[in-house]
Amino acid sequence: MAKDIVLDVKDLKVEFDTYGGVVKAVRGVDFQVERGKTLGIVGESGCGKSVTMQSIMGLIPMPPGRITSGTAKLDGLELLKVSPEKARSIRGKEIGMIFQDPMSSMNPTMKIGKQIAETLIVHRGYSEEKALNEAKRLLDRTKIPEAHKRASQFPFEFSGGMLQRAIIAMALACKPKLLIADEPTTALDVTIQEQILDLLKELQTEDNMSIIMITHDLGVVARMADQVSVMYAGQVIESGSVDEIFYKSSHPYTIGLRQAMPVNDEQNSTKLIPIEGSPPDLFSPPKACAYYARCPYAMEVCNKQDPSYTMIGETHRAKCWMQDARAPKNDDLHQAHL
């Protein structure tokens, strides 16, 4: 059966001009998001996760940024070639976004209800009264107590968890096809984080909405995602279903992320193994494998030629010479992902 693809991104490349030179922030990213499903995008800070999403949304300043190649189609509409006016009509209406820091994502001088209502006035043509009533309903839907009262308060009167719920209410106001959640739980404690993730799952089921979840936290990915793309140095280096990424990890970087992840199980707990070294300088990214300098399984070819993707399963692929049919079998790598 053919997949129902909401967002299809191919060979996306993004650069930034700086005083120090050209930063190649995104280097040929590909991924797809199915309708009603969640794609988790995981990787270290600076790997290109947020820049990829901001490029698709038309939010990177140009200049200094520029998209040098690629396509990004939302239900067939090429997002990278639309006019600024069309892009503004898509943002909020077709694609919603939850930004990293709830405290800086809202206007501190406007009441919460009015900020949510503004989205409905602009994109749906609601009157101020109708938009404000809908804003109160959305706050109630995101489980904010006393929603009618809270709509008349300012952001500083909300806790971090409540403010994140208000931002979710704003992002979902126009019932977008796709919600991009950029580190939506980073600034929240564990209990509130659980509530926010439960809320997103519930709203996704109700609206058959697609979600892109950008995070450092593999625990969040395991809980939320159907498909996972692992990014490193501006590239997707492994992708597959959530089970394939967690139980059949095939790239040394993915294995390294898992080994550095704490496990909430005393019987199966092991010593955490950090990934040594730092990501490469994207002013002059490596011509060969970007992970070579940090990889415990690196071979001579890894420093000479960039690997292509190897299909490991129907939906599982990895950009690594270790998965090439000509590569020697490595029992250490095999044991690492068991």
C-alpha positions as CSV (number, residue, x, y, z in Angstrom):
1,M,0.0,0.0,0.0
2,A,1.4,3.4,-1.0
3,K,2.4,5.7,1.9
4,D,0.4,8.9,2.5
5,I,3.3,11.4,2.6
6,V,2.6,14.9,4.0
7,L,6.1,16.3,3.7
8,D,8.8,15.1,1.3
9,V,12.3,16.6,1.6
10,K,15.1,15.7,-0.8
11,D,18.7,16.8,-1.0
12,L,18.2,20.0,1.1
13,K,21.4,22.1,1.4
14,V,21.7,25.3,3.4
15,E,24.7,27.6,3.8
16,F,25.4,30.8,5.8
17,D,27.8,33.6,4.9
18,T,29.8,34.7,8.0
19,Y,32.9,36.8,8.7
20,G,34.8,33.6,9.2
21,G,33.6,32.0,5.9
22,V,30.7,29.9,4.6
23,V,29.1,27.6,7.0
24,K,27.6,24.5,5.3
25,A,24.9,23.9,7.9
26,V,22.7,21.4,6.1
27,R,24.4,19.1,3.6
28,G,21.9,17.1,1.5
29,V,19.1,16.1,3.9
30,D,16.4,13.7,2.9
31,F,13.3,12.5,4.9
32,Q,9.6,11.9,4.6
33,V,6.8,12.4,7.1
34,E,3.6,10.3,6.8
35,R,0.2,11.6,7.6
36,G,-0.8,11.1,11.2
37,K,2.7,9.8,12.1
38,T,5.6,11.2,14.1
39,L,9.2,11.6,12.7
40,G,11.8,12.0,15.4
41,I,15.0,13.9,14.4
42,V,17.8,13.4,16.8
43,G,21.4,14.6,17.0
44,E,23.9,16.8,18.9
45,S,23.6,20.6,19.0
46,G,24.8,22.1,15.8
47,C,24.0,19.1,13.6
48,G,21.5,21.1,11.5
49,K,18.2,19.9,13.0
50,S,16.6,23.3,13.7
51,V,18.1,25.0,10.6
52,T,16.5,22.2,8.4
53,M,13.1,23.0,9.8
54,Q,13.5,26.8,9.7
55,S,14.5,26.5,6.0
56,I,11.4,24.5,5.2
57,M,9.3,27.1,7.1
58,G,11.0,30.0,5.3
59,L,12.4,31.4,8.6
60,I,16.1,31.7,7.9
61,P,17.2,35.2,7.0
62,M,18.4,35.4,3.4
63,P,21.1,36.8,3.4
64,P,23.2,35.6,5.2
65,G,21.5,32.3,4.7
66,R,20.7,30.6,1.4
67,I,19.2,27.3,0.2
68,T,21.6,26.0,-2.5
69,S,19.7,22.9,-3.5
70,G,16.8,20.6,-2.7
71,T,13.1,20.3,-2.6
72,A,10.5,20.3,0.2
73,K,7.0,19.4,-0.8
74,L,4.0,19.7,1.5
75,D,1.2,17.7,-0.1
76,G,2.8,18.4,-3.4
77,L,3.4,22.2,-2.9
78,E,7.0,23.1,-3.3
79,L,7.7,25.2,-0.1
80,L,11.2,26.4,-1.1
81,K,9.9,28.3,-4.2
82,V,6.8,30.0,-2.8
83,S,6.7,33.8,-2.4
84,P,7.2,35.4,1.0
85,E,3.5,36.2,1.1
86,K,2.5,32.6,0.4
87,A,5.1,31.3,2.9
88,R,3.4,33.5,5.6
89,S,0.0,32.1,4.7
90,I,1.4,28.5,5.1
91,R,3.1,29.2,8.5
92,G,0.5,28.8,11.2
93,K,-2.2,27.5,8.9
94,E,-0.7,24.5,7.2
95,I,2.4,24.1,9.4
96,G,2.5,24.8,13.1
97,M,5.7,25.2,15.1
98,I,6.6,24.9,18.8
99,F,9.9,26.7,19.4
100,Q,12.5,25.6,22.0
101,D,12.1,28.2,24.8
102,P,8.5,28.8,25.9
103,M,9.5,31.9,27.9
104,S,10.8,33.7,24.8
105,S,8.3,32.4,22.2
106,M,5.5,34.8,23.1
107,N,5.1,38.6,23.2
108,P,5.5,39.6,26.9
109,T,3.3,42.7,26.4
110,M,0.3,40.9,25.0
111,K,-2.3,38.7,26.9
112,I,-2.2,35.0,26.1
113,G,-5.7,34.8,24.7
114,K,-5.1,37.8,22.3
115,Q,-1.9,36.2,21.0
116,I,-3.7,32.9,20.1
117,A,-6.6,34.8,18.7
118,E,-4.3,36.8,16.4
119,T,-3.5,33.6,14.5
120,L,-7.2,32.9,13.9
121,I,-7.9,36.4,12.8
122,V,-5.0,36.4,10.3
123,H,-5.4,32.9,8.9
124,R,-9.1,32.1,9.4
125,G,-10.7,35.6,9.1
126,Y,-12.4,35.3,12.5
127,S,-13.8,38.4,14.2
128,E,-12.0,39.4,17.4
129,E,-14.8,38.1,19.6
130,K,-15.0,34.7,17.8
131,A,-11.2,34.4,17.8
132,L,-10.9,35.1,21.5
133,N,-13.7,32.6,22.3
134,E,-11.8,30.0,20.2
135,A,-8.6,30.8,22.0
136,K,-10.2,30.1,25.3
137,R,-11.5,26.8,24.0
138,L,-8.0,25.9,22.8
139,L,-6.5,26.7,26.1
140,D,-9.1,24.4,27.7
141,R,-8.3,21.7,25.2
142,T,-4.7,21.8,26.1
143,K,-5.7,21.2,29.7
144,I,-4.9,24.6,31.2
145,P,-7.1,25.1,34.3
146,E,-9.5,28.1,34.4
147,A,-8.9,28.7,30.7
148,H,-11.3,31.7,30.5
149,K,-9.3,33.4,33.3
150,R,-5.9,32.5,32.0
151,A,-6.7,33.9,28.5
152,S,-6.7,37.4,30.1
153,Q,-3.2,36.9,31.7
154,F,0.3,37.8,30.4
155,P,3.0,35.2,29.7
156,F,4.9,36.1,32.9
157,E,1.9,34.9,34.9
158,F,2.2,31.4,33.5
159,S,4.6,28.6,34.7
160,G,6.9,27.0,32.2
161,G,4.6,24.0,31.7
162,M,1.5,26.1,31.3
163,L,3.2,28.4,28.9
164,Q,4.3,25.5,26.8
165,R,0.6,24.3,26.7
166,A,-0.4,27.8,25.6
167,I,2.2,27.7,22.7
168,I,0.8,24.3,21.7
169,A,-2.7,25.8,21.7
170,M,-1.4,28.6,19.4
171,A,0.4,26.1,17.1
172,L,-2.8,24.0,16.7
173,A,-5.2,26.9,16.4
174,C,-5.7,26.5,12.6
175,K,-5.5,22.7,12.7
176,P,-2.3,22.4,10.7
177,K,-1.4,19.3,8.7
178,L,2.1,19.3,10.2
179,L,3.4,20.3,13.6
180,I,7.1,20.9,14.1
181,A,8.1,20.6,17.8
182,D,11.6,21.9,18.3
183,E,12.8,20.6,21.7
184,P,9.3,21.1,23.2
185,T,10.2,19.8,26.6
186,T,13.8,20.9,27.1
187,A,13.1,23.6,29.7
188,L,10.5,21.5,31.7
189,D,10.9,19.1,34.6
190,V,10.3,15.4,34.1
191,T,6.7,15.4,35.3
192,I,5.6,18.3,33.1
193,Q,7.5,16.8,30.2
194,E,5.4,13.6,30.5
195,Q,2.2,15.6,30.5
196,I,3.2,17.6,27.4
197,L,4.2,14.5,25.5
198,D,0.9,12.8,26.5
199,L,-1.0,15.9,25.3
200,L,0.8,16.0,21.9
201,K,-0.1,12.3,21.4
202,E,-3.7,12.9,22.3
203,L,-4.1,15.9,20.0
204,Q,-2.3,14.1,17.2
205,T,-4.8,11.2,17.4
206,E,-7.8,13.5,17.5
207,D,-6.7,15.6,14.4
208,N,-4.7,12.9,12.4
209,M,-1.8,15.4,12.5
210,S,1.7,14.7,11.5
211,I,4.5,15.7,13.9
212,I,8.3,16.3,13.5
213,M,9.9,16.0,16.9
214,I,13.3,17.6,17.1
215,T,15.2,16.5,20.3
216,H,18.4,15.5,21.9
217,D,16.5,13.1,24.2
218,L,16.4,9.5,22.9
219,G,13.8,8.7,25.5
220,V,11.4,11.2,24.0
221,V,12.1,9.7,20.5
222,A,11.4,6.2,21.8
223,R,8.1,7.3,23.2
224,M,6.8,9.6,20.5
225,A,8.3,8.6,17.1
226,D,7.2,6.1,14.4
227,Q,10.2,6.9,12.2
228,V,13.6,8.3,13.2
229,S,16.3,10.3,11.4
230,V,19.7,10.6,13.1
231,M,21.6,13.7,12.0
232,Y,25.3,14.4,12.3
233,A,27.3,17.3,10.8
234,G,24.4,18.5,8.6
235,Q,23.5,15.1,7.2
236,V,21.1,12.3,8.0
237,I,23.5,9.4,8.8
238,E,20.8,6.8,9.7
239,S,17.1,6.5,9.3
240,G,14.4,3.9,9.9
241,S,11.5,2.9,12.1
242,V,11.9,3.6,15.9
243,D,12.5,-0.2,16.5
244,E,15.1,-0.4,13.8
245,I,17.0,2.6,15.2
246,F,16.9,1.4,18.8
247,Y,17.3,-2.4,18.4
248,K,19.2,-2.6,15.1
249,S,21.4,0.5,15.3
250,S,23.8,0.3,12.3
251,H,25.8,3.6,12.4
252,P,28.5,3.9,15.1
253,Y,27.2,7.4,15.9
254,T,23.7,6.1,16.7
255,I,25.2,3.3,18.8
256,G,27.3,6.0,20.6
257,L,24.1,8.0,21.4
258,R,22.4,4.9,22.8
259,Q,25.4,4.0,24.9
260,A,25.4,7.5,26.4
261,M,21.7,7.3,27.3
262,P,20.8,6.4,30.9
263,V,18.5,3.4,31.4
264,N,15.9,3.4,34.1
265,D,16.4,-0.2,35.0
266,E,18.7,-1.3,37.8
267,Q,19.1,-4.9,36.6
268,N,20.1,-3.9,33.0
269,S,22.0,-0.7,33.9
270,T,25.5,-0.3,32.5
271,K,28.2,2.4,32.7
272,L,27.4,5.3,30.3
273,I,30.0,5.6,27.5
274,P,30.4,9.2,26.2
275,I,31.3,9.9,22.6
276,E,34.8,11.3,22.6
277,G,35.8,14.3,20.6
278,S,33.7,17.1,18.9
279,P,31.7,17.3,15.6
280,P,33.6,18.6,12.6
281,D,34.0,22.2,11.6
282,L,31.2,23.0,9.1
283,F,33.2,25.9,7.7
284,S,35.2,23.2,5.9
285,P,33.3,19.9,6.4
286,P,35.2,16.6,5.7
287,K,35.1,15.4,2.1
288,A,34.9,11.8,3.4
289,C,33.0,10.4,6.4
290,A,32.2,13.3,8.8
291,Y,32.3,10.9,11.8
292,Y,35.7,9.5,11.0
293,A,37.7,11.3,13.7
294,R,35.4,10.1,16.5
295,C,34.5,6.6,15.2
296,P,35.9,3.6,17.1
297,Y,35.4,1.4,14.1
298,A,37.0,3.7,11.5
299,M,38.8,2.1,8.5
300,E,41.2,3.7,6.0
301,V,38.5,4.2,3.4
302,C,36.4,6.2,5.9
303,N,39.0,9.1,5.6
304,K,39.2,8.9,1.8
305,Q,35.7,8.7,0.5
306,D,32.3,9.7,1.7
307,P,30.1,6.6,2.1
308,S,26.8,6.2,0.3
309,Y,23.6,4.9,2.0
310,T,23.3,1.2,2.5
311,M,19.8,-0.3,2.7
312,I,19.6,-2.5,5.8
313,G,15.9,-3.1,5.7
314,E,12.9,-1.9,3.7
315,T,12.9,1.5,5.5
316,H,16.2,1.2,7.4
317,R,19.4,2.8,5.9
318,A,22.8,4.0,7.2
319,K,25.5,6.2,5.7
320,C,28.5,4.1,6.9
321,W,31.2,2.0,5.3
322,M,30.8,-0.6,8.0
323,Q,27.5,-1.5,6.3
324,D,28.9,-1.9,2.9
325,A,28.8,-5.4,1.5
326,R,32.6,-5.3,1.0
327,A,33.4,-4.3,4.6
328,P,34.8,-6.9,7.0
329,K,32.5,-8.2,9.7
330,N,33.0,-6.4,13.0
331,D,31.9,-8.4,16.1
332,D,32.3,-5.3,18.3
333,L,29.9,-3.3,16.2
334,H,27.4,-6.2,16.2
335,Q,27.6,-6.6,20.0
336,A,27.2,-2.9,20.5
337,H,23.7,-2.7,19.1
338,L,22.4,-5.9,20.8
